[in-house]
Structure formats: C-alpha cells, structure tokens
Amino acid sequence: MFCHLTLTCALGLAPGHGGDSDDGTLQRLRTTESVVQAAIDEGRRRSPTFASLVEVIEQSNTFVYVTRAHMLPHQMKLMLPHRMEGCLVPSRSRTGSLRVLLAMGMGKDRTIVVLAHELQHVREVLDAGGGHDQEAFDSLFMRIGIRQLGTPTERYETSAAQEVMTIVGREIQAYAQMHPR
C-alpha cells in the first residue's frame, strides 16, 4: 500500500501512447511471474476499476514492473499485516519506470485488491506529470498524502488508494456472486 512508498523515486513520466498490443498483451504493465499475471488478468476481467487503472498505465510512457517479494523494503515486516502487502518503489532505472512489490502468500482476491491500491498510486504519479527529481516526487506525496505516524521511515498514504481498495474489493465480490464457479 502506499504507506510503503518510500519517498525516494526520481522519475521522468509523461503521458503518451501505450495500450494493449493486437493480441491483448500489455505493453506497459509488466511481470515475469505467472501468479502476478493471473492476478492482473483476473483483476481486469472482474473489476472495471482495476481495468481502468491498467488502461491509464497502458496509455502512458511509463513502464510499471510488478513482482512479488518475501519481505518488503524498509522494515515493513514491523507494520500491521494489512499494511505490508504491497508497495511502490523506485525502479533502478531512470527510464520512466516504477516497480510495484507485492508480498507473497496473499490469496488471489487479496492480491488483486492490493495491486489495485498500488496501481492507484502509480496513477497519482502519472496524473501529476511525474517527478523529474527526488524533490518533485517527495513534494507530490507530501501534498496529496497523509503522513503515516509511527513508521520507521517517512511514508504517506492517499485516500484515493484506500478508496480504490474498497471499490475493487466490492467489484470482485459482486463478480463472484454473478459468476459462481
């Protein structure tokens, strides 16, 4: 969740052309993990809100890499379980990319909800035009976020990302009720 976003990302992001390829493969939202790919595919199918977040990324000039981690950065293991499931971190590259880390061991639906939360944070960066340096990135989240007190490093959360979690959770539950297995 965004409370895990450490304010250390320096990116040059700008809207542009992306979008699905002709075969439906995502061009900007990327993963090499089948579990994550399955969550992205399920999220797009079961939640219009999730699908719209993916579309925003696909229409940008930013690559978003999603992977799972045994332990999230910056001592997140010390935080409450609901606050250690995902995070947005800087990519090691300076080419207009972000990295989303998801904790391992979440169920399929929870993975979708947490990923939607993190994709909302990506959208917030994109909507603001990105940050070209550390200061701009920090400034954005200090402006739009709420500081999480008691965290070992300065972290922020946004109400929009919290709301997305709630909405996507409801959408995937409604989908499951309409399409029982």
Residue pairs with C-beta under 8 A, 6 or more apart in sequence:
1 82
1 83
1 85
1 86
1 87
1 114
1 117
1 118
1 157
1 161
1 165
2 87
2 88
2 117
2 118
2 120
2 121
2 141
2 145
2 155
2 156
2 157
2 158
2 161
3 79
3 83
3 148
3 151
3 155
3 156
3 157
4 72
4 73
4 74
4 76
4 79
4 83
4 84
4 86
4 87
4 88
4 89
4 155
5 87
5 88
5 89
5 121
5 141
5 155
5 156
6 73
6 74
6 87
6 89
6 153
6 154
6 155
7 134
7 137
7 138
7 141
7 142
7 154
7 155
7 156
8 89
8 90
8 134
8 137
9 88
9 89
9 90
9 91
9 98
9 125
9 131
9 134
9 137
10 90
10 94
10 131
10 132
10 133
10 134
10 136
10 137
11 62
11 90
11 91
11 94
11 96
11 97
11 98
11 125
11 130
11 131
11 132
11 137
12 94
12 96
12 130
12 131
12 132
13 60
13 61
13 62
13 96
13 125
13 126
13 129
13 130
13 131
14 60
14 61
14 96
14 129
14 130
15 59
15 60
15 61
15 126
16 59
16 60
16 61
17 59
17 61
18 27
18 28
18 57
18 58
18 59
18 60
18 61
19 27
19 58
19 59
20 26
20 27
20 58
21 27
26 40
26 54
26 58
27 58
28 57
28 58
28 60
28 62
28 63
28 64
29 40
29 54
29 57
29 58
29 64
29 66
29 119
30 63
30 64
30 65
30 66
31 37
31 40
31 65
31 66
31 67
32 67
33 66
33 67
33 68
35 68
35 111
36 66
36 67
36 68
36 102
36 111
36 115
38 108
39 108
39 111
39 112
39 115
40 54
40 66
40 115
42 108
42 112
42 172
43 50
43 51
43 54
43 112
43 115
43 116
43 168
43 172
44 50
44 51
44 54
45 51
45 175
46 112
46 171
46 172
46 175
46 176
47 112
47 116
47 167
47 168
47 171
47 172
47 175
48 171
49 116
49 164
49 167
49 168
49 171
50 112
50 115
50 116
50 119
50 168
50 171
53 116
53 119
53 120
53 122
53 123
53 164
54 119
56 122
56 123
56 126
57 64
57 119
57 122
57 123
57 126
60 126
61 96
62 96
62 97
62 98
62 122
62 125
62 126
62 130
63 91
63 95
63 96
63 97
63 98
64 97
64 98
64 99
64 100
64 119
64 122
65 91
65 97
65 98
65 99
65 100
66 99
66 100
66 101
66 102
66 115
66 118
67 99
67 100
67 101
67 102
68 101
68 102
68 103
68 104
69 101
69 102
69 103
69 104
70 104
71 77
72 84
72 86
72 87
72 101
72 103
73 87
73 89
73 101
74 152
74 153
74 155
75 152
75 153
76 83
76 84
76 87
77 84
78 152
79 151
84 103
85 102
85 103
85 106
85 110
85 114
86 100
86 101
86 102
86 103
86 114
86 115
86 117
86 118
87 100
87 101
87 118
88 98
88 99
88 100
88 101
88 118
88 121
88 122
89 98
89 99
89 100
89 101
90 98
90 99
91 97
91 98
91 99
96 130
98 122
98 125
100 115
100 118
100 119
100 122
102 111
102 114
102 115
102 118
103 114
106 114
109 169
109 172
109 173
112 168
112 172
113 165
113 168
113 169
113 172
114 165
116 164
116 165
116 168
117 161
117 162
117 164
117 165
117 168
118 161
119 164
120 158
120 160
120 161
120 164
121 158
121 161
124 140
124 141
124 144
124 158
124 160
124 161
125 131
125 137
125 140
128 140
128 144
130 136
131 137
131 138
131 139
131 140
141 156
141 158
142 156
144 156
144 158
144 160
145 156
145 157
145 158
146 156
146 157
146 158
146 159
147 154
147 155
147 156
148 155
148 156
148 157
